[in-house]
Amino acid sequence: MLVVDNVHKAYQKEPVLNGVSFTCSPSQIVGICGSNGAGKTTLIHILASILPADQGSVSLCQIPITQPVQYRSMIGFVPQQVALSPQLTVRQNLHFWAAIKGFTGTKRREAVDSAAEMSHVTSFLQKKVARCSGGMARRVNLAAGLIGLPRLLLLDEPTAGIDEENRDAILKTILSLKDHNCTVLMVNHYYQELASVCDRIITLKDGVIAEAGVHGW
């Protein structure tokens, strides 16, 4: 489904990724871990088509990333920073992102309701994001990425700095995506957290894959 082949990236001639290659199958949850500076966020930003690779190729369902309109229509990206307007309600924020993704009318409402239910945020849809806790806001951030149920969901530290209840809710949502034929690629510092939900964990070190083991390997 997702094919990453020989991806390189450097900043001002300083290599960050040095020939990263791997594949992900449908309904697979794949973790990416490694120390600071290992290239995790750079890799996820390349896969989200935010950064261009210097070399190598990426394709999803045989659609190359060089066809950005088609490629982006199949992905959802949840950044580490919460990408929500604090003065709007949770529902208004989700409707905004649904509109950005091209949904209108009844289809937009259905997409918002489905994403809200999957992310366990339906009980506070009318609450302004400014009044949500950090963990609640991260759940809404996840819901925004799930609008339209993408084929590939890219997560950058989705549980960073939140309480156990909200972390468990997010991990529960991620696990449920296996039943919806959605592939998940998740960057996380916490190996044990990745091990609890991932089918595979890819460890980056100095811009290369140091280990790509099956869960429990």
N, C-alpha and C positions, 0 to 999 in steps of 0.2 A: 504493500500500500504506500508507505513512505520509504523513499530510497534516497539516502544521503551518500554521495560518492566523492571522496577525496577533496573535502572542503578545507580551504585555506583562508586565513584572514590575518592581516597584520595592521597595526596602528603605527604610523610613522616608522615603518621598517622593522618594528618590534613584533615578531610573530606571536599570535594569540592562539590560532588554530593551525595545526600542522598536518593536514591530510586526514581528516575525520571521515570515516565511512561506517555506515550501519543501515539496517533496514528495520521497519516496524510493520507488523501484521495488523489486520483489522481486529478490533476489540482488545488490543494489547495495551497494557499500562507499562510504560517504560520510564524508569527514573534516571536522572542525570545528576551525579554528585561529583564532588571534588573540592579542593581547597580554594580559597580566594585567589583569583587570577588564573584559574585553570582553564577558563574559556567557556564556562557554562552559560552565562547570560549572553555572551557574543553568539554562541551557537543557537540559542533559542530565538534571538533577534534575527539571525539569518533565516531560520526556518519560518519565522513570521513575516518574512520579506520586508523587514524594517531596515536591515543592513544588507548590502550586497556582498557576496563572497568574492574574494580575489581570484579564486580558482576552485574548480569542482562544480558539481551539479546537485540539484535537489529536485525531486519530482514526487507528486502525490496522485495516486490513481492514474499514473502515466501522464499526468499534466505537469510539465516542467514549470519551475518557479519563474522562468523567463516569460511565461504567459500569466502576468500578475492578476488580471481580472478573474480568470477562471480559477487560478490557484487560490486566491484569497477568498473566493466564494465558498471554499470547502474547509476553511480553517477558522478556529476561534482562538484568540490570544488573550490571556489574562496576565497583565503585567504585575510586577511586584508592587508598584505604586498604585493605590486605588484610583481608578479612572472614572470618578463619579463627581457630579455637581452636588456640593453639600446643601445648597438651598432648594434643591428639588427633592420630591419624595422618591422613595425606592421605585415605585411604579413609573413615575415620570422619567427617571433615569433609564429604566429598562426600555420604555417606549422610544426614548431618544436613540439608544443603540440599535433597536429594532429598525427604526427609520433609516439609520446609517447603513444597515445591511439590506435595505431595499424593501422591507415589509410595509404594507399599507393596509388600512381598513381592518376587516375581520382577521386577516392573516397575521397582522401585527399583534392584535390582542391575543390571538391563539399562541403565537410564538412567545410573547411575554409571559402568559399564564403558564405555559409548559416549562419554560426556563425557571420561573419562580418556584414552581412546585418541585422540580428536580433539585433545586438548591436550598430548599427548606426556608424560603423567605416570605411565603404567602401571609404569614401572621403579622408582618409589619410592612406591607406594601405601601400603606398610607403615611408612614413615618418619614420625615425628612432625613436625609443621609447625615446631616449635621447632628441629629439626635440619636444616631445609631452608635453602638459601641464599635471599637476597631474590628472585633471579630465579626459582628453583623455586617459591617461594611465590606469585609472581605468575602462574605458569602454572596452579597449583592454583586461584587466584582466578578465572582465566578458565574453568577446567573447571566450577567451581560455577555460573557464569553460563550455561554451555552445557547444563546438565542439562535434559533434555526437548526439546532443540533448539528454542529459541524462534523465532518468526517475525521478531522484531526483537531484536538484541543491541546494548545501549548500553554503550560503553566509555569510561571517564574516565581518561585517561593510563595505558593498560595496560602501557606499557614504561618508565615513569619510573624512572630510577636503577638500571637493571639492566645486566648484561654483554651482550656481543654475541651469545653463543650462545643465551641465554634469550630475548633480544629477537627473534632470527631465528626461534626456535621459535614464539613468540607470533604473529609476522607470518605465518608459514606456516599456522598454524591459522586466522587471520582470512581469509586468501585462500581456504582450503579451503571456507569457509562458502558461497561462491558456488555450489558444487555441491550445496548442501543447501537452496536456495531461502530462505536466511536473509539478511535485510537487516542491515547493520552500520552503526552511527553511532558514530564514534570521535573523541573529543577528544584532541588531541595538540599540544604546543608545537612539535614538530619537523616543519616543512613537508616536508622531503625524505623523511622517514619516511612521512608520509601519501602523498606522491606515488608512493612505491614500491608501494602496495597499493590506493589509492583510485580509484574511477571518477570521483568528483567531490570537490572541496574547497570548503567554504563558509568564507569568512573573515568573522569578526565584528569590528566596530570600533564602539566607543561604543554597543553594544546593537543595532546594525542589521547587515544583511548588506552588507558592502562589496564582496564578490566571490563569485560562485558558479560557478566554472569547471569544465569537464570536464578530467580528467587529461590533461596534456600541452598544454593550451590556451595 
